[in-house]
């Protein structure tokens, strides 16, 4: 948890959600949204690292991330 | 009628005898014929079964009689008598039994033989003669065949040899066919690369759940393929993008956005196949920057914040354009910044605002998730997963940013749907929890708070607790 003082810009998350959903979010809903986003990132990086390791790559390549993106997004489809 | 076939046949025989069917014992054919009618008679038998209270009429073999016997006292007595006497004695004592046994034997023989014997009888003299002949012929043929086979064995060898000698000509014909196919391929092959790019886009689109875009993309695709190839040559464009990202979040927004909004997301990147040359130079420089960028995420954040607010038209116009042009396809694919903005940016692209203004489907400009935050999260989870020294290159980061932008779009739509369903105008915490529950992140053992405790810093946890008191 290298959570520095500021883990993420709350206003930005709120604005993203508002723009995409065309709805306001309640005062602290963005925290949960960001929490879910963290879970998404965790899953994405997990899948990407697995895939890159299978491919024998030293570091996570953008290709492995791209390949995994769809699958992970589908997992996070509500 | 649950009786097994054998008892039925016996009964039928008896019945036929009792009815006087026993007359021509000698006619085997008649006996055969009788079988069929007997079976039909069985349904009528129940009357006899009812009468069967008397031991003689009822045969022990049928389970029914046993079941029915106890109902009447006579039946009980009869059962007792039968039990006392061995079944064999009863059969022997009864004259009918003896007669039956004879008939039964004959019938059994006929039954056993009939199926096999009939065909033989029907074609005793005439068919047998031809059959043996045919058999003989077959044998002869078989004899002949082996001889043929031997030469066959030799033939393939010869053919192989011939192939070796003449291998080129024989091989050629198949090639000819292949060549024809190839020609067909050539006709279509021109389109395949386009389709391939489209398919990629489609995958993305599917993720986005926009069906209509595909058709639109086709038209666009033709345009950007050319550019994409050029852009591919310059692998490093990303770095430049990153720079742009810092300055201007939505670089790709430049794309012609004029097309349909949906299409715009992906098309933008592709639409700008234009000049590659300048981009390459930038790209080369890029990699160095990548390393630097790694160390300095906070700086990036600051930069990002700046550009968003500024919507730097000047800087973007100069730097952003060159970069975007260079990066056509791959940039869109791999490098998230363009893609992220993409769908939203279509409208923006017209404006030239590029990164800063990506318009959502609702026409609202969407800020990008700051690259620094994305990188921080990505590195954290990547390191937790695969070692403390894993690094995330800029291209990878771009891909992650794109994924995250898609994620936010998807999640936002879901949340909006939930809140709308609840009749609210704002997205509530309950909507998010419902979403997470549907994502299988929350269940009976995992609560929002446990997840938050795991991932979020205390301050945010505090806020969250205040917002949604534990039930």
Interface residues (C-beta under 8 A of the other chain):
Chain A: X1 X2 X3 X7 X8 X9 X12 X13 X15 X16 X17 X18 X19 X20 X21 X22 X23 X24 X25 X26 X27 X28 X29 X31 X32 X33 X34 X35 X36 X37 X38 X39 X40 X41 X42 X44 X45 X46 X48 X49 X53 X59 X60 X61 X62 X63 X65 X66 X69 X70 X72 X73 X74 X75 X76 X77 X78
Chain B: X203 X204 X206 X207 X238 X301 X305 X333 X334 X335 X344 X360 X361 X362 X364 X365 X366 X367 X369 X370 X373 X374 X376 X377 X378 X380 X381 X382 X385 X386 X390 X391 X392 X393 X395 X396 X398 X399 X400 X402 X403 X404 X406 X407 X408 X409 X410 X411 X412 X413 X414 X415 X416 X418 X419 X420 X425 X426 X427 X428 X429 X431 X432 X433 X434 X435 X436 X438 X439 X441 X448 X451 X452 X455 X456 X457 X460 X463 X464 X466 X467 X468
